[in-house]
Each structure stands twice: as C-alpha cells, then as structure tokens.
Amino acid sequence: MINGWSSTEFAKAYLLSTPTLIQREPSYVAERLLNYFPDNVRAYIDICCGTGDLTAAFRNALNPEVKVYGLDINPRLLDIARDSDTTNSINWICADVMNWTCPNTFDVATCLFNSFGYHKRTCDNLTFLSHIYDSLNDKGIFLLEVPDREAVLEKLPLQDWIKTPYGYLLSEYNWNKKGSWLRITRVIIDKSHRLQFSIGLKLYTVRGLRRLLEKVGFRVLHCESAPPISPEQEETDRLLFVAYK
Ligand SMILES: C[S@@+](CC[C@H](N)C(=O)[O-])C[C@H]1O[C@@H](n2cnc3c(N)ncnc32)[C@H](O)[C@@H]1O
C-alpha cells in the first residue's frame, strides 16, 4: 500500500524521477484552484500533501495572515516538505486521516492529485471523507481531485515507459472487470537496480462519488475537469469536485 512506500528505496528513485514524469507547475495549479477559495479564508489545510509543493504554492499565493497546514501520513515525505518550506510558516501535521479530526477548524480543505480512494471498502473511504467534513468550519469548502474514471478506462495505456535522469520508469495499469479498482505498478530500472512498487485506487463514477460526499453531509456544488498541471497541458484525466459543509 502507498502508506509505507516512502520508506523504500523505490521512493527515493521515484522522487528523483517524478519531475520528468509529472512536469507540474505548482503555482499554476494553485492559482486556478484559488478561484474556489472564499475571500475571508483564515485557515486552509492540504490533506495528503505528500512532499508539499502544492501546499507551498498555496502558501505563497495566500495572504500571510492565513494559517496554512499540510497533512500527510508519511513522515519521510513531510521531512522533504519541511525542508523545502522556505517560508517556514506552514504547519506540517503527520497523521492518518482515518484516525484524525480537528473539528470546525478550517475554511478550506484540499485533497489533490489522486490522493483519495486508497481503500477497497467504501465504508473506509466514507470514514476518510467524514473526518475532513468534521474538520471544516460551517460552510467550509472542500476541493477533491480524483482520477476521471471514464478517461482512465478509455485512454490510459496498459503500459508506458519514459526515460528519466535516474533511469527508465515503467508503468503498468490494470483494472478489474467493473472498472472500479485501478492498480498501478511502477518499475524503475537503471544500470544496477530494478525497483518496483504497486498501489491500488478506487475508481468512482461521478454519481457514485457525489453520493458518497453527500452521505457524509457535503453539499456538492459541481464536478468539472480538474485544472491542467501546467500551461502546456490541454486536458486532464482528473476531475475536481467542489463541495461545501
Ligand atoms: C498521490 S500522493 C499526492 C501527494 C500530493 N497531494 C501531491 O499532489 O503531490 C498521495 C499522498 O497521500 C498520502 N496518504 C495516503 N493515505 C493517507 C492517509 N490515510 N492519511 C494521510 N495521508 C495519506 C500519501 O502518504 C501520499 O503522500
């Protein structure tokens, strides 16, 4: 599972490879998502912030008085986030969303770039969402980005490889018959190593995820194509749900 991945050798090699793989411009992404933030935001949290590059881009774009938090289960990724936080003003929280709440605290919460759906059982994914719901203030906004199931099933190649400065990065994608569970296997090969890691992700239909969000109490404003990750990208294979408490 993803939660243990950053303590692996694979993670080190993968993090070195991701700039080539992702080519994301954090400030470009943050700028687009800021359109959904209310004017009077006082506290913002990035749930599943990983190495925190998006969290930092939000920090830079928001008024310095806004309190910014980044939460992730993985201490190794948070170490990287903390080290790259030049503002020294982001509150990094190491916690598992499944066991965490901070009732009525945040005006905006984001959960971005395929960070939701790691549980096969829908009741567990509901728990994950309900903890975010509880942590928002009344009328707090939640931005949730997920893979676009239709695009994944139609367009995602079964296998793919790219050359990175670290070595070759191979990706293999498999899904079950119902198209509800995606398994991603990545292999990194350089001259002396072969490192491999797999994760699974639940693929919800738009209607299915809307129902889930509503079940925990969210009101879903809309669901649209997620913003591109750079000016070069024309369309994305991710969806953005905009919901509020
Ligand atoms: C695909 S990465 C995305 C990271 C970040 N949002 C980004 O855009 O770079 C998913 C992140 O979710 C974190 N994660 C997974 N399950 C979690 C949980 N239950 N509680 C907190 N963090 C979790 C992982 O450690 C990982 O950093």
The ligand as a Gaussian input file, in Angstrom:
#p B3LYP/6-31G(d) Opt

LIG

0 1
 C       -0.505000      10.667000      -4.857000
 S        0.238000      11.340000      -3.406000
 C       -0.252000      13.009000      -3.663000
 C        0.502000      13.999000      -2.837000
 C        0.144000      15.468000      -3.018000
 N       -1.277000      15.760000      -2.825000
 C        0.593000      15.984000      -4.363000
 O       -0.242000      16.438000      -5.151000
 O        1.800000      15.957000      -4.626000
 C       -0.852000      10.756000      -2.117000
 C       -0.433000      11.095000      -0.696000
 O       -1.449000      10.661000       0.211000
 C       -0.843000      10.256000       1.445000
 N       -1.815000       9.424000       2.175000
 C       -2.372000       8.274000       1.761000
 N       -3.241000       7.803000       2.671000
 C       -3.246000       8.703000       3.699000
 C       -3.939000       8.782000       4.958000
 N       -4.799000       7.844000       5.308000
 N       -3.705000       9.817000       5.773000
 C       -2.817000      10.798000       5.403000
 N       -2.127000      10.777000       4.240000
 C       -2.329000       9.746000       3.393000
 C        0.406000       9.530000       0.977000
 O        1.374000       9.423000       2.000000
 C        0.852000      10.413000      -0.209000
 O        1.746000      11.393000       0.194000

